[in-house]
Amino acid sequence: MLKIEHLTKVYDTGVQALDDVSFEIPDGQFVVIIGLSGSGKSTLLRCINRLIDPTEGRIIWNGLDITAATEEDLRQIRRRIGMIFQQFNLIKRSSVITNVLAGRLGYTNPAWSLVNHFSKVDYQEALAKLDRVGIRDKAYVRADELSGGQQQRVGIARALMQDPELMLADEPVASLDPATSHSVMKYLELLNREDGITILCSLHFLSLARTYADRIIALKDGRLEFDGLPDEIDDARFRAIYGEDAVRVEIA
């Protein structure tokens, strides 16, 4: 269970990105966060694994208070929380398999990790993860030689190397075309359905959210605007989330 309790984030510039946000996510749910750019989606996700420290409030995951965790505790917690980024965050000049193996850094002796020393079991597991996302044949290709969709699949495989219980996906398809977007979202759906991984994914497009989410949370100006089932977002709620002049855009 993930519990967000009265979460607030005010940046040093004075910008308030989150304003008293509270909700709970049971294990195994696929939740999509929607909202305009600047609504607080990325800040929320990055607070959950403490890439950003919240100003106020608590984040409780499986009974652990992430907001109060020490650096050592946080290292242990982050092992089980995968993160997928909009811009992939790959080491472009390194091979695909090296990027995937980076997902094991939290489990590896720090001295060995500095020289990319991983066990034979880790290498076999990395190839298995690449096989699962359909690009095992790209294992020894440089990451910057892949298409955007393939790079995001490397990001998913890297996150899977952590054996995560929770996956945070920050606008994972924002840089991709519609067909590739569906391909990436289907991999996330597969991990949710087959592995029981809890997915918390931010998206711009309501149509994608409706296709893949069990539940939608909408943020507006840092506040919780909606929390419910995808089909409950009618035209009135859509305008409340995105503004009166917003037009629905469907991802076919």
N, C-alpha and C positions, 0 to 999 in steps of 0.2 A: 504494500500500500504506500502510495506517495501522497503526502499531505502538504499543501501549501497554505500557510496560515498568515494572513494579514501582511503579505509581502509588499514591501515598498523599496524602490531604488531611486535615489536622487544622485545624479552625477555631480562631480566637482564643479561643472559649469553651471549648475543650478537646474538643469533639465530633469524633470521628474518622469522617468521611464515607466515606473510601475507605481500604482497608487492603491494600497490596501487590497491586494488580490488574494482570494482564498478559494480553494477547491480541493477535492480528493480524487485520486485515480486508483481504482483497484488493480491488482495484478492481472496482467493479460489483456488489458484494454488497448484499443487502437484509438488514440485521441489526436485530433488535428486542431491546431490553433490557427485561427484566421484573423485578419485585420489589415488595415492599411499600413504602409511603410511608416515606421515611427510609432506604431501602436504599442510596442513593448514586447513583441513576440520573441525576438532574439535575446533581449535582456532577460526575459523569464527563463528561457532554456539555459542560458549561461549562468544564471544564478543557481539553478538546480545542481549543477556539478561544480559550483564555486569557481568557474572561470571569472565570474564577476561576484563580488561580495555584496549582498543586499544591504540596504541601509537599516531596514527594520523588518521584523517578521521572522518566521521560522519555516524551514523545509525539513520535514520528517520523512525518512524513507526506511521502511522495514524496522521502525522503532528507533532509528538512529537520527539524531539531530545534526543534519549536514551543516547547518549554519554555525554550530558550536564546535565542529570537529577540529581537532589538531591537524597539523600537516601530515603526521604519520597516519592518523585515522582517515584523513581525506585520501591519502594514497590507496588505502585499502578499499574505501568506498568507490573510488573512480575505476578500480579494476572491473567493477560489475556494471558500470554505466558507460555504454558506447556512445560516441558522438559522431554525427555525420554533418559535414559542413557544406555550405552553398558552393564555395569555390574549391571544394575537394580537399585542400590542404595536403597535397601530396608533395614529396620531394621529387621534383620533376626530372632531375638528372639521374635518379636512381631507378633500379629495375622495379617492376611491379611487385615481385615477391618480397623485395626489401621493404617496400612501403607496407605491405600486408603484415610482415613480421614486426613492424613497429607497434602493432596492437598488443604484442606480448611484453612490451617494455616494463609494464607494471609488475610483471611476474619474474623478471630476469635480474640477476645480479647486476647492480649498476655499473660495475667495472667492465663486465662482459658486454653490456649494452653499448658502451662507448665505442667498441670495435665491432659492433654488429655480430657478436657471437651468439648464435642461437643453437639449440639442440636439434638433432636429427628429427625428433618428434615434432618440434615446432615447425620445421620445414615441411614435413609431411602434412601437418595440420593446415599450414598456409596454402599448400596446393589444393587441399580438400575444400577450403573456403573459396578459393578462386574457381574451382570446379562448380561449386554450388551457385555462384553468380554468373556462370557461363563463360569465363574468360581464362581458364587454366592454360590455354595455348599462348596467352600473353605474359606468362609468368616472368620471362627473362627479357621482355621488351622494356625499354625505357618508358617511364610513366608519361612523359610529354609527347610520346608518339601515339597515344591513344585518343580516341574521340572523347567528347565530354561525357557521354553516357557511360562509356567504358571506365573512365576515370572515377565516376561516382560509384560504379560497382566495385572498384578497388577500395574506395572509402568504406563501403559496406563490409567487404571482406576483412578489412583492417579492424573495423569495430567488432566483427564477429570473433576475432582472435582473442578478445577479452573475455569470452564466454559471458556476455552481458545478460542481466536480467531486465534492464531498462535501456532503451535506445532513444536518444535525443537526436532528432533530425532537423537542422536549422535551414529551412528553405532548400531542401535537397534537390529540387528540380527547377529552380528559378533560372538557371543558365541553359536549360535544355529545351529542345523542340517538343511539341505535344506527344508524338509517338514515343520518344525516348523517355519523356516524363512518366508515361504510363508504365513503361518497362521497369523503371527504377521503383515506382510505387508498388508494383506487383511483387518485387523482391521483398520490400518491407512488409507487405501483406502476408507473404509466405512465411517470413520469420515470426510474425505475430501468430499466425494460425498453427504452424507446425511446431514451433519451438516455445510458444507461450511467452515470447518476449513482449513486455509492455512497450508500446511505441507512443512517443510524444513528438509530433511532427508539425512544424509550422509551414503554412502554405499561403500563397496569395489567392489562388483560385478556388471559389466555393464549389465549382463542379468537380474538381479533383477530391476535395474534402468529402463531398457527398458520396463519391464512388468508393472510397476506401475507409472512411472513419466509422467507428462505432458511435462516436460522440464528438461533438464540435464545441470548442471553447473560443469565443470571440473577444478580442481586446479592442478597446477604443480609447485613445489618449491615456493609456496605461491602466485603465480600469476594466473590470470584467463586465462586458456588455451582454454576453449570452453564454449559456452553458446548457446544452441539451442534445437531442437527437438531430441528425442531419435534416430529416424531413420537416422539422419544426421551424426551419428558417424560411418563412414566407417572404413576400415582397416587402412588407412593412419592416420585418426584422432585418432584411438585407439592407434597406435604406438606413436603418438605425445604426448598423455596423459600419457601412461604407460611405454613408452620406446620401443626401437627397438626389444628387446629380449622378450617382454611380450607375453604371450599366453592367448587367451580367455578361460575362464572357465565358463561353463554354470551351473546355478543352476536349476535343473530340477523341 
